[in-house]
Amino acid sequence: MLRLLPASRYLIILAVAGCFLAAALFTYGLLAVVRVVWVTVIADVANLATSDVQIVAGAEHLAVDLIQLADVFLLGTVIYLVGLGLHLLFVNPQLPDQPWIAVSDLDDLKEMLVRVIVLLIGVTFLGSFVEQADDVPVLELGMTAAVVVAAFVLVILVAKLPDWSRADGERHARSDREAAEPTDSP
């Protein structure tokens, strides 16, 4: 039993394999991007005689589709990083430490997921925003956009707080060391 408990950490390999398999979103995303661009180009070529307004609307929808597909790549990347982070935390912490996989505990992985969830909500809002833009009064549209942008700014600021407090602590420690050093004045 004493050997079984430490070895049970290798059960995490199942979660790691699941994350790496879910990261197949990259392939799906690539195929979807090719399809969306292809369909848009074919539609534009077929409608060369249409008005500029329809072409601009098509370009707006293409932009939103591509942003949503970029979100698929981001989600795939985060799932990959979660799998890699789980592997580093539980299976083999001796892997080369890379700055892009700065995972020291499970809280780092949860924080990464929370940030992606917030981003997914924002991208979903953007898609709905563009789809509803013609049917909603400008004032309501602007107020809604302002609330969502303010929420994103708040999320970004809160995410930066640990970095700011760490930098502030380092600055205070440096100034304390400089104040404690004797000056060489004649």
N, C-alpha and C positions, 0 to 999 in steps of 0.2 A: 504494500500500500504506500509506503514511503517513496518508492520509485515511481509509482503510478501518478501521484499528484503532480510532481514537477513536469512529468512528461505530458500531462493533459494540456499543457499550454500549446502543444502542437495541434490541438483541435482548431486553433485559430487559422491553420492552413486552409481549412474549409471556407472560412470567411474570405481569406486572401484570394483563393481560387475563384470564389463567387464574384468578388470585386473585379478581378482581372477579366473574367468572362463578361461582366456587365460593361466593362470598358470597351466592349465591341461596339458601343455607340459610335465610336470613331468611324467604323466602316459604314454604318447606317447613315451617319451624318454626311459622309462624303458622297454616298449614292444619292441622298436627298438633295444636296447642293447641286450636283450635276443635273438632276431631274428638274429642279426649280429653275435653274438658269436656262436649260434647254427649252422647257415649256414656255418661259417668258420670251426668249429669243424667237421661237417659232410663232408665238402669238403676235409679237411686234412686227415680224416680217409679213405675216398674213394681214395685218391691219395698218400697213404703211399709209393708207389714204385716210385714216381716222384723224380726229382732231388732236391737237397738242394736249388738251386736257386729259384725254384718255391715256395718252402716253405717259404723262406725268403721274396719273393715278396708278398706272401699271408699275412705274418705277418706284413709287412709294410702297406699294404692296411687295415688290421684289425686295426692297430694303428691309422691310419688317420680316419677311420670310427668311432672309439671310441672317438677320440678327437672332431670330428664333433658332435657326440652325447653328449659329455660333454658340448659342446657349447649350445646344445638345453636345457640342464639342467640350464646352466648359464642364458640363455635368460628367461627361466621360472622363475628363482629366481629373476631376475631384474624386470620382469613384476609384480611379487608378491610384491616386495619391493616398486615399484611405486604405486601400489594400496594401500598398507599399508601407504605409505607416504602421498598420497592424503587424505586418511582417517584421518591421524594425523593432517594434515594442515587445513582441512576444516570442518570435521565432529566432531571428538572427540580428541582434543589435550591433554586430560587428561589421555590417555592410558599410561601405564608404559613406561618410556623412556628406550630404550635398546641401547647399543653402536652400534649394528649392523644395526640399522635403524636411523642413524644420519641424519635426514632431518629437516632442519630449514626453508627452503623456496623452491620455485619451481625451482630455479637454481640448487639446490642439486639434484633434480629429473632429470633435463635435463642433468646434468653432468654424472649421472649414466647411462643414455641412450646413451650418446655420447661414453662413455668408452666401452659399450657393442657393439656398432656399429663398433668401431675400432677393437675390438676383433673378431667380426664376419667377418670382412674383412680379418683379419689375418688368421683365420681358413679356410676361403674360399681359400685364397692364398696357404695355406699349402696343401689343397686337390689337387689343380691344380698343385702345385709344385711336389708332389709325382707322380701324374698321368703323367706329362710331362717329368719327370726326365730322362727317357731313350731316349727321342726324341730330347732333347735340348743339345747343346754343353755345356760342363762343365763350361767354362768361362762365358757364358751368364747366366747359372743357378746360378753360384756363385755371379755374379754381381747383379742379381735380388734379390737373398736372402739377400745380404748385404744391399741393398737399403731398403728392407722391415724391416729388423732387425734394421737398423738405425732409420727408422720412428717410430718403436715401442719404442726404447730407448728414442727418443725425446718426445713421448707422455707420457711415464712414468716420465721423468724428469719434464716436464711441470706440470703434475698432482701433483708432490711432491713439487713444488715451494711454494704453500701456507703453507704447513707444515714446510718447511725449514724457511720461513720468520717469521712464528709464533714462532718457536723455537729460532731463532736468536733474535727476539724482547724480548722474555722472558729472554734470556741470558744477553742481554744488560741491561734490567731492574734490574736483579739480581745484576749485577756488579755495576750498579749505586747505588743501595741500600747499597751494601757492602762498596762502596767508601764513602757514606754519613754517615755511622755509625762511631762513635768515637772509637778510639782504646784505649785499656787499657794498655798502656805501662808505666812502672815505670820511 
